Amino acid sequence: MPLRAQVKCRTPLAGVEVVPRIWRSEAQLLSVVTRYLREVPRCLADFGDWSMHAYRAGQALSDVNPDGPVDDELMSAFAEFFARTADVPEEELPPRPEDWPQSGESRRFLDWLIDFTEEHVHRPNRQRFDTLFEAVGIKADIVTNFKNDPHRPPLTSRPFCLLHTDVHRANVVIDRGELVVIDWELAIYGDPLHDLATHLVRMGYDKDEQRRMTSLWSEAMTRAGHEDMVAGLDTDLGVYLDFEYAQSVFPDVMRAALALPPEPHENDYVSASLKICRALRRAAEPLKLVDVPDEWQVVRALRDWQAGPRHQRAPEPARSAGAHDDWVNVTDGHEGEPIGTDRFTELADWLSRSPDRCVLLDFDGPVCRLFPNGSSQGVAQDLRDLVSAHGLGDRLTEAVRKTIDPHDVLRAMDQDPLGKHLVPSLEALLTDGEVEAARTAPATPGAGDLILALRARGCRIAVVTNNSPTAVAAYLDRAGLRDAFGPHIYGRTDEPSLLKPDPHSLSRALEALGSEPEDAVMIGDTVTDLEAAEKARVRFVGYARDERKAAPLRAAGAEVIITTLQPLVDLVETGPS
C-alpha cells in the first residue's frame, strides 16, 4: 500500500472471570481517557468481537525489567499517572451499573468488590475446585468471614475517581523515556486506594519499594489537588492490600491447577505447588488461614484433584523445537567430536538409579549470570578504592589492579599481613555489590526448570558458591526458587581462604544434606569449581555457555561439559533414554 501504519488488534479471550468489568466497551472508555491522557493509544475502530487500536512503539516494562527493582524515576512516573487519571472528569465517564457505589462510599465499594469475589469467582468455581480448595485450607465460608471480620478498621470516606486497576509491568510501555499505560478493559470507578493497592501487589514490589511508591503516590495526588483522596492512607491502604491478597488466592490456585498438562511430570506439580503456596502465604493473614500447607501437601492435593472427575485439563504446551539437539556439544578442537558423551551416559545411568542423589549447584553461571558483560568490574574497583583509601594500594599486584573479579582483591588482602584487617570491610562491600546485582541478574536458561525437576524427583539440592549467601537468597526470592532450596545455601564466609577451590562449601552442603560424596554431583562453570569437586570427591558436570568458557574446563580435565542445561532437565524428567 502507498501509505502504511502500524495498528494493534485486540480480541477478548474467554477465561475464568476473576475481576469485575463495569464497562464492556473499552472503546467507549478510551474515547474519554485519551482526551486527558494523550499518550494512551486510541481505539480506531470497534467491531464488537475485536477492535483496532493505535499502535504505541516502545518496549513493555515486562520485557525490559520483568521482575527487578524499579527506580525512583519510574515510580514517580507511575505516581504522576495515577494523579492524572484522577483528573478525568466523572461526568464524562460511561454510565456505571445501577447498584454501583457513589463517590465517597468507600466501605460500600470494598463490600461490592468482596461480594464480586464471592459471587463471580469463588462460588461459581467451588464445585469444580472444591476438593483442591478444601485440601489447601480454603473453606466454603472463607470470603464471608473475610467480609465480616470485626477487627477490620472502618474505611475513611474518600472521593472516587477513574481507576485502571491493572497497572503492572506487562501493561506498561516505555517509549523514549515516557511511560504509557495500556489495556484499559478492567478500568472501574471507585476508591483510589484500590488502584494503588493492586499496583503495589502486581508489580511485585518489595516492602521498601511499596513504602516508597506509596509516598510518591501521596505526594503526586496532593500536588494535583487531590489531597482528599489521600485521607486515611495509613490505615486504609492495608485494608485494600489485604483484599488484594485475599481475592487473588482464588485465581492463583485455579490457574495453577488448570495449567497442568494432561499427563503432568512431577516437576509440573512442584511448579504449580510453588505458585499456590506463595498465594496462600500472602493470603494467610487476611483470610485467617490456619496451618498453611507446605509444597508437598499441595502437590498431593493437585494430584488428587487431577485424578478426580471435576477437573478440565488445559492443552499441553508445545515444546520448543530442537530441545534434545544439544546434549553434549563442546568439541575437542580436533575432529569435531563431542567430548564427554560416554561420561554423560554414565552420569545418566548413575543419576537415574536412585532418586536419593544430591546435586550441588554453583550460583554465578549455572543458576544465573550475576555480573553479565563484565559488570563485576565496578565492584572490583570499589574494593580497590577501599584498599587505596587505607594506604595499601601498592600492596596489590599488577594482575589484581587489572582484574574484574572482586574475589581476587579480597583474596589478595586476606593473604597480606598488612591488609588482612580490611577483609571484613571488603567482604561487606562485595556483598552489597552482589546483592545489588542479584536484583537484576538474568536467569541461566533452563536453570529454574532443572531446579524444580530435581526437587520433584526427590533429589537433595544445594547452592555451593563463592558469592554471598545473602545475594543468593535475594536472587532465589526474586526468581521464586527459594523454597526449592530451603536453608541449603552455602556461600562465602568471613574466611576468604575457604573459597573454592577449597571444598569447604561442598563439604558443608554434603554434611547438612546427609549425603555421601559418591551420591553427589556438582554443576559448575569454572576450573575452581572442578578442583573443589575433585577435592570433595564428588562427580562434576561443567556448564559452559560458549567456547571461551569451555576451553579452561577442557584443559583442566573436565570429562562432561554441556552448553545448555536442557539435557539435564530431560534426564531428570524422563530418565536416560
Secondary structure, 3 states (H helix, E strand, C coil): CCCCCCEEEECCCCCCCCCCCCCCCHHHHHHHHHHHCCCCCCEEEECCCCEEEECCCCEEHHHHCCCCCCCHHHHHHHHHHHHHHHCCCHHHCCCCCCCCCCCCCHHHHHHHHHHHHHHHHHHHHHHHHHHHHHHCCCCCCHHHHHHCCCCCCCCCCCCCEEECCCCCHHHEEEECCEEEECCCCCCEEECHHHHHHHHHHHCCCCHHHHHHHHHHHHHHHHHCCCHHHCCCHHHHHHHHHHHHHHHHHHHHHHHHHHCCCCCCCHHHHHHHHHHHHHHHHHHCCCCCCCCCCCHHHHHHHHHHHHHCCCCCCCCCCCCCCCCCCCCCCCECCCCCCECCHHHHHHHHHHHHHCCCCEEEECCECCCECCCHHHCHHHHHHHHHHHHHHCCCHHHCCHHHHHCCCHHHHHHHHHCCCCCHHHHHHHHHHHHHHHHHHHCCCCECCCHHHHHHHHHHHCCEEEEECCCCHHHHHHHHHHHCCHHHHCCCEECCCCCHHHCCCCCHHHHHHHHHHCCCHHHEEEEECCHHHHHHHHHHCCEEEEECCCHHHHHHHHHHCCCCEECCCHHHHHHHHHCCC
